Amino acid sequence: MTYLEAVDLIRDIESRYDLMKVKYKGISVWPLLRINIIDAISGNNKTMKSTGSSAIKQVLSTLFYYNPLNYFKRKPIWLFAGFERRKMVGGLKQLRISGCVVKAFPDTLVIEKPGKEQTACPRSIIPEKTIVSESWLLLFVHVLAIFMRCGKIKLHNEAILTQALNENKIQFDYNNALRIFASQKKVFDLLLEITHNPKKVIIECPYTIMGYVWALHQKGIPVIELQHGVLNDKHYAYNSLYSSQILYPDEICVFGEDEYQYLINDNCHYCKKVYKTGLYFMDLAKHNFIDDAFKEYRNKYGYIILVAGQRGYEDAMADYVNEVAKRTPNCLYVYVPRNNDAGLDFNQNNIIYRPGANIYEYMIWCDVHLTISSTTCLECQYYKKPTIFYNYSDMSVNYYSKVLKPENGVVYTDSADEYENALETVLTKVFAYKEVFAMNTVEKIKKVIMK
């Protein structure tokens, strides 16, 4: 089952069963379970989550990457970020989404989720000084979850959940998801007991750590989310028919007008306190990447096509790129995968494979952008670069047809046969690019924090 099919199925199930009555210790856990169910039936759990020995090694190797004693410093703002969202700019590994928080409010404690290549990255190029690794929390959460296997998670109205799963032929170990959730809550409760509590907590991706959010709300600490990627009616974290004051954030900062209008719409039940704050990294990149990244190729190729890969769809995108590159030898295709270990192979000389490259630098200097449904298509609007979509499994159209129109410099293709006409279109027409991102992100974030 594809991701979009899974999303449609869950929405249908929500309309037929009163799943908010399924509760653990008095709170509805359906907002958590629906995300895990979609991951399970679409295969996203295999591509989105690290498992096994590699995950354990990653956690253990980063325990002392930062000074863990920073957890005990008195800081009014806590920020949950992720190492994988850092990008090199000006010799420093910057937080591309949440760097604006530390810039606006330096007295912030950063709690960073570890990344695969973190131990190979010198600590000296991480600009934040008051920072700790989330590895400590992750370690205790998973150890506690293992001990919790001895008991059974007690759910109120569990029969509603089992009926919904059985009647729709869904196999899903909800007890495992709930053990992680309960462990997150217990571990974070302990952290809040032994440390100085913040006044506000800002999180890039709160729907993966709902146990933390529950603990914070129980303490009366507001949670603010920073948009970090796609946010629309097809994203499984934002499109539920139900709301949750306990597990959803109190406020959310979004890139711009499209996300704002979706969230305040009556059909969305996620979070109604919404602020347009932009994307911090856009201005940062524009003012730092001033040298042509493709200068050495300009004499050999007429156009540079930047390909943005995506986790879970790299093989499909690679097949498409191999085919279109064969048909357009005057174009250079620069493929940047979502994960550095994607392990792709290409059979055309006019394709270069650049895992780990800073795609934001490439966006500024490419001529055309190519993707399935990466948010890089929105960021290319900022840099006034057209996008050709490979509408694999209808993902491009479902995600962006309401947001990006042909007049904005986008063309949707269903196969490689349509690519050459699409390329001619984006290279010859004049477009009116959208103002996707709000400006002055640092100042806007500062106002939200100080409210």
N, C-alpha and C positions, 0 to 999 in steps of 0.2 A: 504494500500500500504506500502511495506517495504521501509526502508531508501534507499537501493540500487536501487530499482525500481524507487523511486522518483528522485534519482540522474540521472539515465539513461533517464528518461522522460525530465528533465530539459535540459540535454545536447541535446536531440533531438529537443526540442523547440528552443533552441538557434541557432541550425543549420537552422531552417526554418523561423525565424522571426528576423528582425533587431532591437532587443530590446535595443541596446545601444543608439538608438535614443529617447528612453523614458527618458526625462530629467526633473529635478526639479531645478529651478534657474540656469539653464545653465549647470548642470553636469548630467551625466548619473547615474541613480539610480538602474540600473539593477543588479550590483554586490551585492547591499543590498537586493533587492527584491528576487533574486533567492534563497538566503539562507533562507529567511523567508517563501517562497513558499514551499521549501523542508521540512522545519520544520512542516508546516501546513498539508501537504498531507501525511506525513509519521508518524504523531503523535509525532514527536520530541518536538514540542512546549509544550506538556504536561509533558514531562520528563526533559527537559533541562532548563525550565524557571520557576522561582517562581512566583506565581500569588496570588492575593487576600490579605486577612488580614495577612497571615503569612509573605509575602514579605514586607508589610508595617511595620509590627512589627519589622522585621529584620533590616530595614533601620533606623527606629526611635531609636531603642535600641542601635545602634552603632554610632550615630552622635558624641558622646563625648567619645567614646572608646579611641580615640587618640586626641591630642590637635589640633583643627581645625585651630588655628592661624599659624600652620606650613605651611599652604598654601601660606602664604605671605613671607616666607623666600626666599632669593635669592639662588637658586640652579641651577647649569648648566645642571643637568640631572634629568628628571622626569621618574619614573618607575611606570607603571600600573601593579599591581599584584592582586592576589586573596587569601583571607584567606583560602579558601578550599584547596589550594595547599600547605599549610604548613604541615610539618611533624616534630614530636618530635625527636630531636637528641641532645644528650649531655645536656639534661635538658632545651633545648630551642626549640621553635616552629619555625623551619627554613623554608624559602621559597625554596622549592625544585627545582624550575626552575630558578627563577630570583634572588636568593640569591647571585649568582655570581656577579651580577651588583654592589650591595652594597659592596661586598668584594673587587671588583676591583676598585671601585670608591666610597669611603665612602661619598663624598659630593653629595649625591643623595636624592631627595625627593621621598618617596614611597607613591603612592596613591592606597589604597587597597580596593578592592571590598569586602563587608561584607559577612560573612558566617553564616550558621545556628547556630553553636555552639560557636560563637565568644564571646558572653557576658559571657559564663561560663568559658572562658579561661583567666587566670590572665594576666594582661598587662605586668607584670614583666618578663614573659617568651618570650615575643616578642623582638628579639634582636635589631631591627631597632629603632632608636631614632627619626629621622626626618621622621615622617610618619603621614599621615592623612587618614581619611576614605572617600571612594568614595560615602558614603551614602549621603553626602551633594549634590553632583552632581546628584545622582539618584533621590533624593527628588525633586529638582528643575526641572529636566527633566520631571518627570511624572506629576508634578503639571502643568507645562506649556503645556504638551501634552493634559491634560484634558481641559484647556482653548481653545486650538486650535480646539477642536471638534466643536466649534461654526462656524468655517469657513471651507472652502473646500481647500484641497491641489490641487494646480494648476500644472498639468503635461503637458509638451510639448510632443506631439505624444502619448497621453494616449490611443488613439484608437488602436495602435499596441499592447499595453499590454492587453487591454480588449479582443481584437480578439484572442490573444494567449491563454488567460485563458478560454474564452468561447468555442473555438474550441477544447480544450483539456479537457473540463468539469472539470475545477479546480475552486473550491470555495475558495476565498482568499481575505481578507479585507486588501488590500494594503494601503488604506488610514491610517489605524491604525499604520502600520509599518513605513510609511512616517512621521507621526506626531512625533513618538519617535525619528526618525532620525533627523528631523528638530529641535526638542527640544534639542537634544544633541548638535547640531551645535550652537544654540543660547546661551545655557548655557555655553558652553566652550568658545565661543567668549567673553562672559562677564568675565569669569575667566581670560582669557589672557589679558583683558584690565585692570584689577585691581591688577594683580600680576606681579612679575618679571618673564619675559618669559625665559624658559630654552633654551639651545642650541640644545639639542636633547631630544626626548622622546622615551622611550623603553616600549613596550607593549607585554604582554604575549599573549593576544587574541584580536587583533585589529578588527576582523570582527564582533564583537558584539557591538563595539562602533565606527562605521564608521563616525558618526557625529562629534566626537572628532577629528578623523583623518582629516576630511575635514577642520575643523577650524585650525588645526595645519599647514596643507599644505598651506592654504590661508595666514598664517603668515610667510611662508617660513621656518618652523621648521621641520627638518627631523624626520621621524618616523622609528624606528627599531623594528622589530618583533622578539620575542624569541619563537622558536618552543616549544609547551607545550604538544603535544600529537601526534596522528596519522597525518602524512603529506604524502599524495600520491594522485594518480589519482582518488581515490574513495571518497576523502574528499570534501564535498561541498564548502568549502572555497577556495580550491586551484585548482579546475578542470574546471573552466569556459573557454569557447572558446574566451572570451574577456579579455582585460586588462583594468586597470584603474589607471592612475597616481594620481588621486585625492583621491580615497578611499582605495587603497592598500598601504602597507608600501613602503618606499624607499629602505630598506635593510632588510634582514632576516637572523637570525642566526639559524642554524639547528643542529640536533644531530650528523649527520655523512654523509657518502658517498652516501647512498641510496637516502636520501632526497635532497642532493645536486645535484645529477645527474637528478632527476626528475624535479627540478625547473629550471635548466639551459637548459633542453631539449626544442626544438622548439615547442613541443606540449603543453607546459605549458606557461600560459600567466600571471602568478601571480606577480612575482618579480624576476628580473634578477641579482640583487646584493646579492649574497648568500655567507655566510661564515660558515664553519664547526667549531662549537665551543663546541660540546659535551653537556652533561647533568650534571649540577653542583652536583646534589644530589648523583650521583653514588659513587664518591670517598669519599664524606662526610659520606655516610652510611657505606661503607666498612671499614673505619677507626674508626668508633664508635660502631658498633654493633658486638662486639667481643665475646659475651657470647651466647651460644646455646639457642635459643628461645624455642626449643622443647625438652629440656633435660629431662623433667619429663615424656615424652611419648616414649622415645627411647626404653625402655625395653619392652613395651607392643606392639609396632607396628614396622613392618619391614621398612616401608617407610612413609615419610610425604609428602602429596600432597597439595600444595598451590593452592587454587581456587580464581581467581580474577574475582569478579563480575563486571557487567556493568550496567549503568543506562539504563533502558528501557528493559533489557533482563534478569533481575534477576530471574524471575519465570522460564523461559526456562532453565537457567543454573542450578537452584536449582533442577528441575525435573531430569536433566541429572545426577547431582551429587548424588542424592538419589539412582538412579538406579545403578550407577557404584560402589558406596560404598557398596551396598548390595552384589555385586559380588566379592568384594576384601576386606574381613574383616581384612586382615593383614596390610591394609593401613589406615592411619589417614588422613582425609580430613579437611583442615582448610579453611573455607569459609570466605573471606573478601569482603563484599559488597561494591559497589561504594558509595552508600549513607548509612549513619548510620540508617536511618529510613526505610530501605527496607522491614523490617518485615517478613522475611522468616522463614519457619518452615521445619525441617528435621526429618525424621523418622528412621534414622540409628544411632546407638550408636557410630560409628566411624566417625562421622561428628561433628566438633565443629564450632560454628558460632561466628565470631569475628568482629562485626561492630566497626569501629573506630580504629582498630589495624593498626600499621605502617607496611604496606605491604612490604616495602623495607627491613626491618629487617627480615621478614619472607622469602623473596626471598633468602637471604644469607644462611639461615639454612634449607630450604626445600630440598627435593630430586627431586621432579618433580613439574612443574607448569602446571596449567590447566585453560584455558580461552576460550572465544569466539573470541574476537578480541581486547582485551585490549593491550595497549602499554607495559604492563608488560612483554609481550613475548620478546620484544626487550631488555628490561632491564635485563631479565634473561639470555640473551646471554652474557652480560657483566659479570655476576656471574657464567657463565658456567653451567646453569641449563636447562635441556630439557623441552620442552613444548608440551603438548597434546592439540590440538584444538578441540573444539566442533563446527563443521562447521554449525552452526545454520543459516538458510536462506542464505547459501553460503558466509557468512560474512568473515569467517577466510580465505578462499581461495582467495576471491576477494581482501582482504586487504594485505595478506602476502605471497601468493604463489610465487610472483616474487621476494620477498625479502629473505624469509627463506625457504631453501631447506631441504630435508631429511638429508643430510649430516651435517646440522647445528643443529641437535638434535630436530627436530619437526615432529609431525605426525598429519595429519588431519583426524578426524573421523566425520562421518555423523550421527552416532547414538551410543547409549550405547553398542550395540552389538559388535562394533569394538574396544571398549576401552581396553579390556584385552590384545589383541594382540599389541595394541599401547603401553601399559604400559610395556610389556615385551621388546619391541623394545628399548624404551628409557632407560630402566634399564640395558640392556645387551650390547649395542653397544658403540663404542667409536666415538665421534663426533668432528668435527672441527668447533668450535663456531665462529661466525662472530665478527669482530670488528665494532660493530654498532655505537659506540660513539667515537667522537674525544676526545683526552686527553687534560689535562691542560686547563680546561674551563675558569678559572678565568683570566689567562694570555691572552687567545684568546679574551675574551670579552673586556678586557682592551684595546687591540689593535684596536678593532672595534670602541669603544667609542672615542679613541684618534685620529682616522683618520681625 
